[in-house]
Amino acid sequence: MKVPFLDLKAQYNSIKDEVLPEIHNVLENTAYVLGKPVFDFEAKFASENGAKHCVALSSGTDGNHVALWALGIGAGDEVIIPANTFIATAWGATLCGATPVFVDCDPESYNIDPKKVEAAITPKTKAIVAVHLYGQAADMDPLNEIAKKHKLFLLEDAAQSHFAEYKGKRIGALSDIASYSFYPGKNLGAYGEGGAITTNNDELATTSKMIRDHGGKEKYNHEILGHNYRMEGIQGAVLGVKLNHLNKWTDGRRRVAAKYRELLSDIDGIKLPTEMDYAKHVYHLFVIQVKGKDGEARTANRDRLQKHLGDNDIASGLHYPLPLHQQKCFAGLGYKYGDFPITEELAEQGLSLPMYPELTDEQLNYISEKVHAFFK
Ligand SMILES: *Cc1c(COP(=O)(O)O)cnc(C)c1O
């Protein structure tokens, strides 16, 4: 048996009959950039997330940039970001000319630890970015309290967490502005690049729309500085179709996670991800921790398990093997190994098992069998 890390073809096959006519329509109508399918998708995505506005963009990275840009973040400002995230969370700050300031994650949720945020605030701090990592909402109530107390903006990087919930409410409108990615491998993925911001703030929505389209509301009238961050018509059409299936796919991911828990909870050598009591996890990733052995590097046992799975045709991933504060591009910020122990432990022991809605019980049983064999 062969188990890929994710299987985009299986999903494409299941919606091919629905999605191809929509792509065909875009081509027939020559609405290649923005256009009706994109605007329809924006309206639907906003309402699904309980947000007043959605602005469709060219990628999630661009979403992080637009969000901070629209808030007026710039040179000399500091933006608080979890050390445990994908690099694109930090590009939002750096593209605005601001400095990212890292904070460690919570050992259970793997998201930014609200208890550690206040120590990172300086007079230059302007915003906090809460990443809903791996599909689980960050702890938004304490983060909103801190943001309010210190008069900071709060953003959500929701790239991995479409339809995730916090205390019974969908994320995406739980802060000033949220950023989404529709990269093909995300829980809601386009057939190319795509992203969006959602917000309840009218002014931020208007500014984001202007930044997306050369800084103006109409052609050749540029009121503010901008960029070209427009979504393509085909991506809007694809996302419009796929949005109708997202609840079902989210249920599929949660079924897979539940099955992993049932099959793997008896193994002492691994720690399964924790679903926090405030969260409805949408399992973009299923990250386990493989405990190390005395007298060897902390990565060694994890790396052996990954190789063992690979030898048995089971793909797995590392999210993320090198935390942001250890990246060469941020060497100038002066961080060192040891600054964020929880993030570092996860980087060295974390292993992401295959996760996508179409995984079968047969495949999951096979994975479990091979993991058990390793720990015997
Ligand atoms: C994927 C991702 C992004 C970037 O999205 P793109 O659409 O690939 O630019 C940003 N933040 C996080 C946490 C991500 O996982």
The ligand as an SDF file (V2000), in Angstrom:
LIG
                    3D

 15 15  0  0  0  0  0  0  0  0999 V2000
    0.4730   28.7920    3.5910 C   0  0  0  0  0  0  0  0  0  0  0  0
    0.6560   29.7980    4.6640 C   0  0  0  0  0  0  0  0  0  0  0  0
    0.8130   31.1610    4.3770 C   0  0  0  0  0  0  0  0  0  0  0  0
    1.0500   31.6880    2.9900 C   0  0  0  0  0  0  0  0  0  0  0  0
    0.0970   31.4300    2.0920 O   0  0  0  0  0  0  0  0  0  0  0  0
    0.4280   31.4330    0.5110 P   0  0  0  0  0  0  0  0  0  0  0  0
   -0.9140   31.4380   -0.0990 O   0  0  0  0  0  0  0  0  0  0  0  0
    1.2070   30.1760    0.2470 O   0  0  0  0  0  0  0  0  0  0  0  0
    1.2120   32.6510    0.2000 O   0  0  0  0  0  0  0  0  0  0  0  0
    0.8540   32.0580    5.4320 C   0  0  0  0  0  0  0  0  0  0  0  0
    0.7830   31.6470    6.7080 N   0  0  0  0  0  0  0  0  0  0  0  0
    0.6730   30.3460    7.0310 C   0  0  0  0  0  0  0  0  0  0  0  0
    0.5780   29.9630    8.4700 C   0  0  0  0  0  0  0  0  0  0  0  0
    0.6240   29.3730    6.0320 C   0  0  0  0  0  0  0  0  0  0  0  0
    0.5210   28.0880    6.3600 O   0  0  0  0  0  0  0  0  0  0  0  0
  1  2  1  0
  2  3  1  0
  2 14  2  0
  3  4  1  0
  3 10  2  0
  4  5  1  0
  5  6  1  0
  6  7  2  0
  6  8  1  0
  6  9  1  0
 10 11  1  0
 11 12  2  0
 12 13  1  0
 12 14  1  0
 14 15  1  0
M  END
$$$$
